[in-house]
Every structure is written in structure tokens, then in C-alpha cells.
Amino acid sequence: MKFMTTVSLAALAVALAACGSGGAGGPMRVEAQRADSSGTCLLGPFIRRPDGSLTKADMDAGIRAGFLAADLNADGSLDSGEITRLNDAKSGTCDVTPFISWDTSGRITPDAYGARYVTAFDQADVNADGIVTAEELQHTFRKPKKPPREMPEAGSSTQ
């Protein structure tokens, strides 16, 4: 039992370190996100292919690994303590949305844990081929620039 606890804590430490650095399963730091505002905050940590693409299978594997690392007691869901640790690890990263249990159980299931990543993937996969290319990722999350507004001159009427 003590060995399993040590192994679980070591796995969590590795996962949390990766989470803070933009490694597997975690968001990049705020400074890196400012340099790349394309939405790689959520999906970027799962990318392992040299061409910068992300497959659904790669993302699903990353989600599973992240969930298993966060589920310290290996009961198949995240309890309030595990959720708190997960959210604390995101401090100072570009991913400011906390993990929240939206049902009455107070727990997060693997599906609920992965939902944010699946949604981001589906939005980025413009041609719905199951692969988010570097180009799709770069352009999908960019906010369009707002056109400049003309201000009325002082004392004029806009009727």
C-alpha cells in the first residue's frame, strides 16, 4: 500500500510539473500563451508529432494520462481534494478555467475531466477529419480584429 501511494505521488508530481511547463496534459505558462494566442493553451500540451498536428487518439491518450495522474486514490473519479490539487497546479498558467464538479456528486469523472479538451479539439478540427493540423490550431482560436469605431465629433448630433 505504501509503495502504491509513493508511486501515485511520483506520477502526480511528474504530471503537475508537465502541467505547469506546457508539457503533456497541462497548459502553458501565461508568458508563452501571450506569445501564441492561437488557443494552444488547451491542446498544445498534447501535441507530440513533428509536424505540429494533433490526432484525436493522441489527445485521448493525453487526457487519460492526465486523469490517472490526478486520481491519486485510483477510484475512477476525482474527489474534492484531488480537484483542489489539480486546480492549484494550474495557478500561473494560461488555463484559468477551474475543474468543477457540475453534478451533485462533488466528483469529476473521466468524461467530465476531458470535456474541455474534446470541445477545443472539435472546434479546432475545421474539416472534421480527426486531426488538428498546426494551421487549424493557429487560426481557429484567433479572435477577429474589431474594426476601429469612429467617434462623433464633440457637439455633433448622431440622430
FITIMI-130101 format. One record per residue: x, y, z of N, C-alpha, C, O in turn. Coordinates in pm, whole numbers, padded with zeros to 5 digits, always signed. Layout:
BEGIN
XYZXYZXYZXYZ/...
***
This chain:
BEGIN
+00083-00120+00000+00000+00000+00000+00086+00125+00000+00060+00219-00074/+00191+00125+00085+00280+00241+00092+00351+00262-00042+00371+00375-00085/+00389+00151-00108+00453+00160-00239+00360+00225-00340+00403+00312-00417/+00232+00184-00343+00135+00240-00437+00116+00389-00413+00104+00466-00508/+00112+00431-00287+00097+00573-00255+00218+00651-00305+00204+00760-00361/+00337+00596-00285+00460+00662-00332+00460+00673-00484+00494+00777-00540/+00422+00563-00551+00417+00564-00698+00313+00665-00746+00339+00739-00841/+00197+00669-00683+00093+00763-00722+00138+00907-00704+00115+00991-00790/+00203+00935-00592+00253+01071-00567+00362+01109-00666+00368+01224-00711/+00447+01015-00701+00551+01043-00800+00489+01072-00936+00533+01163-01007/+00388+00995-00974+00320+01018-01102+00252+01154-01103+00255+01224-01204/+00190+01190-00992+00125+01321-00984+00227+01432-00994+00203+01533-01060/+00342+01416-00929+00446+01519-00934+00494+01540-01077+00513+01654-01121/+00512+01431-01151+00554+01442-01291+00445+01510-01372+00474+01598-01453/+00321+01471-01351+00209+01531-01426+00195+01679-01394+00173+01760-01484/+00208+01715-01268+00193+01856-01231+00309+01939-01284+00290+02054-01323/+00428+01883-01286+00542+01955-01343+00519+01978-01491+00548+02087-01542/+00469+01878-01560+00439+01893-01702+00326+01993-01722+00328+02070-01818/+00230+01992-01633+00116+02084-01642+00163+02228-01638+00115+02311-01717/+00252+02260-01551+00298+02398-01538+00390+02441-01650+00404+02561-01675/+00453+02347-01717+00551+02385-01817+00500+02375-01959+00573+02402-02053/+00374+02336-01974+00322+02319-02109+00353+02180-02162+00339+02155-02282/+00395+02090-02074+00424+01953-02115+00295+01875-02126+00186+01933-02132/+00307+01744-02129+00191+01658-02152+00078+01686-02054+00097+01684-01932/-00038+01711-02109-00158+01722-02029-00179+01851-01954-00272+01859-01874/-00098+01951-01976-00117+02073-01899-00098+02197-01983-00036+02193-02089/-00151+02307-01936-00144+02431-02012-00007+02496-02002+00068+02473-01908/+00023+02579-02101+00149+02652-02098+00137+02773-02006+00027+02816-01972/+00249+02825-01967+00253+02943-01880+00196+03065-01952+00194+03071-02075/+00151+03160-01874+00087+03280-01927+00177+03350-02028+00129+03396-02131/+00308+03359-02000+00400+03429-02090+00403+03361-02226+00401+03429-02329/+00407+03229-02227+00409+03157-02354+00277+03175-02428+00276+03187-02550/+00167+03176-02355+00036+03193-02418+00026+03331-02482-00033+03345-02589/+00081+03433-02417+00077+03567-02476+00150+03569-02609+00109+03639-02702/+00258+03493-02619+00335+03488-02742+00261+03410-02850+00284+03432-02969/+00173+03320-02812+00098+03239-02907-00047+03235-02863-00087+03148-02786/-00125+03328-02913-00263+03340-02868-00358+03255-02950-00477+03286-02958/-00310+03148-03010-00391+03068-03101-00476+02962-03033-00546+02888-03102/-00472+02951-02904-00552+02851-02835-00473+02726-02802-00531+02626-02761/-00343+02730-02817-00262+02614-02785-00258+02588-02635-00202+02487-02591/-00314+02676-02559-00317+02657-02414-00377+02522-02377-00321+02449-02294/-00489+02487-02437-00554+02360-02403-00501+02243-02484-00478+02135-02429/-00482+02261-02612-00446+02148-02698-00296+02130-02716-00250+02018-02739/-00221+02237-02705-00077+02230-02728-00003+02124-02648+00084+02057-02702/-00035+02108-02521+00038+02009-02441+00022+01865-02489+00102+01779-02452/-00078+01837-02571-00099+01701-02619-00026+01672-02750-00017+01557-02792/+00027+01775-02814+00090+01760-02945+00226+01694-02929+00311+01741-02853/+00246+01584-03001+00372+01510-02996+00430+01487-03135+00543+01439-03147/+00357+01519-03239+00401+01492-03376+00492+01603-03426+00468+01720-03397/+00596+01567-03502+00691+01667-03550+00628+01777-03637+00678+01889-03641/+00518+01744-03705+00455+01845-03791+00362+01937-03714+00300+02026-03773/+00351+01918-03583+00267+02005-03501+00120+01971-03504+00038+02047-03452/+00085+01857-03564-00056+01817-03568-00093+01737-03443-00006+01688-03371/-00222+01726-03419-00274+01653-03305-00386+01563-03352-00483+01610-03411/-00373+01433-03326-00481+01341-03361-00573+01325-03240-00535+01350-03126/-00694+01283-03268-00791+01257-03161-00734+01149-03066-00750+01159-02945/-00670+01048-03122-00614+00940-03041-00504+00991-02948-00497+00952-02831/-00416+01079-03000-00311+01137-02916-00371+01218-02802-00327+01209-02687/-00473+01297-02834-00537+01379-02731-00606+01290-02627-00594+01313-02507/-00677+01188-02674-00745+01098-02580-00645+01030-02486-00672+01014-02367/-00529+00991-02539-00426+00928-02456-00374+01028-02352-00350+00992-02237/-00355+01152-02393-00310+01256-02301-00412+01285-02192-00377+01306-02076/-00539+01285-02230-00646+01307-02132-00646+01194-02030-00654+01217-01909/-00637+01070-02079-00635+00954-01988-00518+00962-01891-00533+00939-01771/-00400+00995-01944-00280+01003-01860-00295+01114-01755-00259+01095-01639/-00349+01228-01795-00370+01338-01701-00468+01302-01592-00448+01333-01475/-00577+01235-01632-00677+01195-01533-00620+01093-01436-00638+01106-01315/-00551+00993-01487-00494+00890-01399-00393+00949-01302-00384+00906-01187/-00316+01047-01347-00218+01111-01258-00289+01192-01150-00239+01200-01037/-00402+01251-01182-00475+01332-01084-00557+01247-00987-00583+01290-00875/-00596+01127-01028-00679+01039-00946-00589+00961-00849-00561+00843-00870/-00545+01028-00744-00446+00972-00652-00491+00843-00584-00411+00753-00562/-00619+00834-00553-00665+00713-00484-00716+00607-00582-00768+00503-00540/-00702+00632-00711-00735+00536-00817-00876+00479-00805-00898+00361-00830/-00972+00565-00766-01110+00517-00754-01195+00548-00878-01315+00522-00878/-01134+00603-00981-01206+00627-01106-01275+00762-01117-01337+00791-01219/-01265+00844-01014-01318+00980-01020-01234+01068-00930-01163+01020-00841/-01242+01199-00954-01166+01292-00873-01253+01345-00760-01362+01397-00785/-01205+01333-00636-01279+01386-00522-01239+01531-00498-01156+01585-00572/-01296+01593-00398-01273+01736-00376-01126+01769-00352-01077+01871-00399/-01055+01684-00279-00913+01707-00255-00831+01698-00383-00741+01779-00406/-00862+01600-00465-00791+01584-00592-00822+01699-00687-00734+01746-00760/-00946+01744-00686-00986+01858-00770-00911+01984-00725-00862+02060-00808/-00903+02004-00595-00831+02121-00542-00685+02117-00583-00631+02219-00627/-00619+02001-00569-00479+01989-00610-00462+02017-00759-00366+02083-00800/-00554+01966-00839-00548+01987-00984-00561+02135-01018-00485+02187-01100/-00656+02203-00955-00675+02346-00981-00558+02428-00929-00519+02525-00993/-00503+02392-00814-00387+02464-00760-00268+02453-00854-00190+02548-00868/-00252+02339-00919-00140+02318-01011-00152+02407-01135-00051+02433-01202/-00271+02454-01166-00293+02540-01282-00262+02687-01253-00265+02769-01344/-00233+02719-01130-00204+02857-01092-00085+02909-01173+00018+02843-01181/-00100+03026-01231+00007+03087-01310+00016+03037-01452+00109+03072-01524/-00080+02955-01494-00081+02908-01633-00187+02985-01711-00265+03062-01654/-00188+02964-01841-00287+03034-01924-00426+02973-01910-00524+03038-01947/-00437+02852-01858-00567+02787-01841-00628+02831-01708-00598+02774-01603/-00712+02931-01715-00769+02989-01593-00904+02929-01555-00961+02966-01452/-00955+02837-01636-01085+02776-01606-01066+02660-01510-00998+02563-01544/-01124+02668-01391-01104+02560-01294-01184+02434-01331-01285+02441-01400/-01136+02322-01283-01214+02200-01293-01321+02207-01185-01291+02235-01069/-01445+02182-01224-01559+02192-01132-01647+02070-01150-01670+02025-01262/-01697+02017-01040-01796+01910-01046-01932+01976-01069-01982+02048-00982/-01990+01950-01185-02116+02015-01220-02237+01934-01176-02350+01981-01191/-02217+01817-01123-02332+01739-01075-02334+01743-00922-02250+01809-00861/-02425+01674-00863-02440+01680-00718-02344+01588-00643-02342+01587-00520/-02263+01512-00716-02173+01416-00651-02051+01484-00588-01993+01430-00494/-02013+01600-00638-01892+01664-00590-01765+01601-00646-01655+01630-00600/-01781+01514-00745-01669+01441-00804-01663+01471-00954-01761+01514-01014/-01546+01447-01012-01529+01465-01156-01494+01330-01217-01399+01263-01174/-01571+01292-01316-01549+01166-01388-01445+01188-01498-01413+01302-01532/-01393+01079-01555-01300+01095-01667-01361+01174-01784-01293+01256-01845/-01489+01150-01815-01554+01223-01924-01564+01372-01894-01539+01455-01981/-01599+01406-01771-01609+01548-01733-01471+01613-01734-01458+01729-01773/-01370+01540-01692-01232+01592-01693-01189+01625-01837-01127+01728-01861/-01221+01538-01930-01176+01555-02068-01263+01645-02153-01224+01680-02265/-01379+01684-02104-01476+01759-02186-01418+01888-02244-01443+01919-02361/-01343+01963-02166-01287+02090-02216-01192+02067-02332-01189+02146-02427/-01115+01960-02325-01019+01930-02431-01089+01880-02557-01052+01917-02668/-01190+01795-02538-01267+01743-02652-01338+01858-02724-01340+01862-02847/-01396+01949-02648-01463+02064-02709-01365+02149-02789-01395+02189-02902/-01249+02178-02731-01148+02258-02801-01101+02185-02927-01082+02248-03031/-01082+02055-02918-01040+01977-03035-01145+01986-03145-01112+02012-03261/-01270+01964-03110-01378+01969-03209-01389+02105-03275-01418+02114-03394/-01366+02212-03199-01370+02346-03257-01252+02367-03352-01267+02432-03456/-01138+02315-03318-01018+02336-03399-01016+02248-03524-00958+02286-03626/-01078+02131-03518-01077+02036-03630-01177+02082-03736-01285+02025-03749/-01140+02184-03808-01230+02252-03902-01289+02157-04005-01408+02164-04035/-01207+02068-04061-01257+01977-04164-01307+01844-04107-01339+01753-04184/-01313+01831-03977-01367+01713-03908-01304+01581-03953-01373+01481-03969/-01172+01583-03974-01103+01461-04016-01035+01387-03900-00967+01287-03921/-01053+01438-03778-00993+01373-03662-00850+01413-03637-00784+01356-03550/-00801+01510-03712-00664+01560-03695-00670+01713-03694-00726+01774-03784/-00612+01772-03592-00599+01917-03588-00458+01948-03637-00359+01916-03571/-00450+02011-03753-00319+02047-03807-00269+02172-03736-00345+02242-03669/-00140+02198-03750-00082+02318-03691-00153+02442-03745-00176+02538-03672/-00187+02439-03874-00257+02554-03934-00397+02571-03874-00437+02683-03842/-00470+02462-03859-00603+02471-03798-00594+02526-03657-00673+02612-03617/-00499+02477-03581-00484+02523-03444-00448+02670-03439-00496+02744-03353/-00363+02713-03531-00317+02851-03533-00430+02949-03564-00432+03060-03511/-00523+02909-03649-00624+03003-03696-00760+02990-03629-00838+03085-03629/-00791+02876-03573-00925+02853-03518-00958+02942-03400-01070+02991-03390/-00864+02962-03312-00894+03031-03188-00862+03180-03190-00884+03250-03091/-00812+03229-03301-00781+03372-03307-00910+03452-03311-01003+03421-03386/-00914+03555-03231-01029+03645-03232-01011+03742-03348-00902+03796-03367/-01116+03765-03424-01102+03861-03534-01081+04001-03477-01135+04037-03373/-01000+04078-03549-00977+04215-03505-01104+04296-03524-01172+04284-03626/-01134+04376-03426-01251+04463-03435-01216+04583-03522-01108+04640-03511/-01309+04622-03608-01282+04742-03688-01283+04864-03598-01357+04869-03499/-01200+04963-03631-01199+05084-03548-01333+05156-03558-01396+05161-03664/-01375+05209-03446-01502+05285-03445-01471+05433-03457-01374+05484-03400/-01555+05498-03532-01539+05642-03544-01617+05708-03432-01733+05675-03406/-01552+05799-03369-01614+05872-03260-01677+06000-03318-01615+06069-03399/-01800+06030-03277-01861+06156-03326-01784+06276-03272-01728+06273-03163/-01783+06378-03351-01714+06499-03307-01792+06563-03193-01914+06553-03185/-01718+06627-03107-01780+06692-02992-01883+06794-03040-01856+06874-03130/-01999+06792-02981-02105+06888-03013-02191+06847-03132-02290+06915-03160/-02157+06738-03204-02241+06698-03317-02349+06602-03271-02335+06536-03168/-02454+06595-03345-02567+06509-03313-02558+06385-03400-02520+06394-03517/-02592+06267-03345-02586+06141-03421-02725+06092-03456-02744+05972-03474/-02824+06183-03466-02962+06140-03494-02983+06106-03636-03094+06069-03675/
***
